[in-house]
Structure formats: C-alpha cells, structure tokens
C-alpha cells in the first residue's frame, strides 16, 4: 500500500461533517470503524472515546485544507506539522499481496499501527498520507469545495490543477447556479433597458412622465 493512498483517510474524516448543513455522521463507534474501510484490523479496537478524539482531529485537519485553499501554505504546513508531531507514525517496508512476474515481493512503504488507540492510529495514518501528498504534489492540491454550502475537502489530482469542487454533483450544481445568476442579471438589464430613452423623445420614460405631470400643473 503506497503512502499516497493514506491521504484519503484525511479526506474521509474531514468530510464526515458538513458544518453549513448541520450534518455530522461521526456519531458512533460504527461510524469510526467505517472510516477505516473494510478489512482494517485497527478498526476493531475502536471505542466510544474514539468518536470524541476523531472529532477533535477532524476540526484540525479541516483547518489544514482551509489554509491550503486560502493560499496560506505556511499555515497549512504548520498545522499539519503539529499533528505529525503529536501523532507520529511507524513506517516499515512491506511486500504483502504484491508480487511481480518473477514471484518476488513488490516492496513498498507501509505504515505500521502501533498506536495506543484506534483514533491515534487513524490520525497518524491520515496525517502521513496528507503530508506525502503535500510535499510531492504541492499545497495547492489540497482544496475545499467551492459549491455552497458543501465545503467538503478534496485532493486535486487533475493534470492542470484546475479542480474547484469535491464531486461532479457539486460542479453541476455550481454551474446551474451560475447560469441562473446570469439569467437574472440579463432579465434585470432588459428591464432597465425598457426605461431608457424613448425613440425621438430625448427623454427617458420616467423623465417623460415627470415632465408630462409638471405640464398638467
């Protein structure tokens, strides 16, 4: 398992809450276990205390993504470094389940789980994966969805670093909202144009009406 894979741990944890919508799915031990994904031995150690612990970490990881999205690279790195110091990892070389044509192990870096509890192990893994993405691909690859009110975190893997939304659904919703905004603007401009100068009168419709009323007096 490559280190880049672990960055998705951070995304999943951050997106377990949607503050603008008042949604929080991290409310039980089962929800903690689901964050790990299927087949993860560490998930079996999850307990009630891990719910609170991971909620705290979630807020700190969201701050990393938000700093990156705001273009504040130094703050994003400082926040992530603080987490890495607090939740260190134990890397080891692994070759399980991966073999080349010669039948030899395909060696790769793996993060061993020697943490005291499930949430500490999850956090260490998430932060290491995120740090790998940040240093290898750049801070600007960490983003926050621009589709209001979503604000989900995402990792930009596009070739031209152009991603702005966490999903196709949010991109479509944002495009529809922009289209409707343009239609409203066009309608407002059309309405104003109806009040502009009448042909040959030299006066706007409003001015002509005011002039007529004055003449009657």
N, C-alpha and C positions, 0 to 999 in steps of 0.2 A: 504494500500500500504506500503510495507516494505521499510526501508531505503536503502537496497541493490539495489533495483530497480533504485533508483535515480542516481546511478553511471553511468548508460548508457547515462544519459544526457551529462556527460563529454566526453564520447567516441564519441557520435554523433557530438558534437560541434567540437572537435579536428579533426575528420575525414571529416569535411565539406571542408577541404583544403588538397590538395596533393601537397606540395611545389615542389618536384622533378619533377612532371609532369606539373606544372604550372596550376593546376586545383583548382578553388575556386567556390563552389556552394552557398556560403553565400553572395549573391549579391542583395537580395531584401527582402522586408517585408514578402512576401510569404514564402521565404526560412526560415526566422526566425520562422514563425508560424509552418512550417513543423518540425522544430527541437523539438517543444513541443510534437508533436504527436497528434493523433485525440482526440477530446473531452476535450481538455485542455482550461479552461476558460481564463487563463492568456495569452494565445496566442492572444486573441482578442485585447489586449492592445498594441501589437507590432506596432512600428512606424519606420520611416526611421532612426532615431537616434540609434535604437537598432541594426541595421546592423553593424555600426561602433563600438559600445560598445562591442558587442559579438565577433567581430574580434579581438579586443584587448585582451579580456579574453581568446580567443582561443589560442593565442600565449603563454599566461602564463600557461594554462593548458597543452599544449604540452610540455612545459619545465618540468612540473612535471613528465609526463610519460617518457621523455627522461632521466631525472635524475635517475628515478627508474630503467629504462632499463640499464643504465650505472653502476648500483650498488651503486649509491650515495644516500643512504637512508636519511641522514641528510638534504641534499639539497632538495630532493623531499618533505620531511615533512615541511621544512622551507617555500618553495614556496607555498605549499598548505595552511599552516597556515596563510600566508599573505593574501591569497584570502578569507579565512574564516573570518578573522578579518574585511576585507573590505566589505564583503557581508554576514552578519550574517543571521541566519535562525530563524524562529519562529515555533518550534515544538509543536505539540498538539496530544492528544490521539484521535484516530478516530475508528469508528466501522461501517462505512457505507458500504453497499453492501456485508458485510461478516457476515454470521451467522452460528452457529454450529447447531447440531442436536436438541438442546433444544430451538432453536429460539432466542438465545441471541447473541448480537453483538460479533464479534471476534475482540477484541481490539488490536490495533497496532499503532505504531508511524507514524505520518503523518506530512509533512512539510507544514505549512500554508503559503499562499502567501500574505504577507503584504508589499511587496517591492514597491518602488516608481515607477518602470517601469518594463516592461517585461524582459529586459535583466538582470536587477539586481535580479529579481525573479528566472530566469533561472540559473544564475550563482550560487546563494546561494544554490539552489537545487542540481546542479551538484557537487559542492564542498562538500556538506554534504554527498552525496552518495559516492563520491570518498573517503572521509575521513573514512567513515564506512568500506568500502572495505579494505582500507589500514590498519586500526587498527585491524580489525577482522581476515583478511586473510594474511596480510603481504605486505610489499612494493614490494616484488618480483613478486606479482600478477599483477602489472602494467607493461605492455610491449609495445614495438614498433616493428612492423613487420620487420623481417629481410630480406624480399624479396625485393631486389632493383628493381625499385625505389619507392616502395609502401610507407613504413614508416607510415602506419596507426597505431593508438593506439588501444589497446585491453586490456581486463581483462582476465587473465589466470584463468579459473575455472577447469582446469584439476586436477585429483587427485594427480598426481606426479609432478606438477609444471613444466611440460615439454614443454608447448606451446611456439612456436617461431614465428608463423605467425598469421596474423589477420583473415585469412579465409582459407578454403580448396583450393580455387583457387590459392592463393599465395603460399601455401605449395606445390602444384603440380608444379607450375611454377619454384619454387626454386629447387625442386627435379630434374626436367628436365634439368635446367641449370647446376646443379652439375653433372648429368650424361653426358652431352655433354662435360663438362670440363674434366671429366675422360677419355672420348674417345679421346679428343685432346691430352691429356698427353700420353695416350697409343700409339697414332699414332706417336708422336714425339719421344718416346722411341724406337719404332720399326724402325723409320727412322735412328736414331743414331746407332742402332744395325747393320744396313746394312753396316756401315762404319767401323765396328770393325775388328779385326784381321782376315785375310783370313786363312782358314784351312791349316796348314802346312807351311805357309809362314813366320810366325813370325813377320809380319808387318801388320799394318792397311792398308786398301785400299788406303787412302790418302798418307800414308808414302811410300807404294809400288810405287805409281805413281810418287812421287817425286824422289825416288831412280832410277826409270827407266829413267826419264828425265835426271838425272845427268849422268847416264852411257852413254847415247847417245852423251853427250858432250865430 
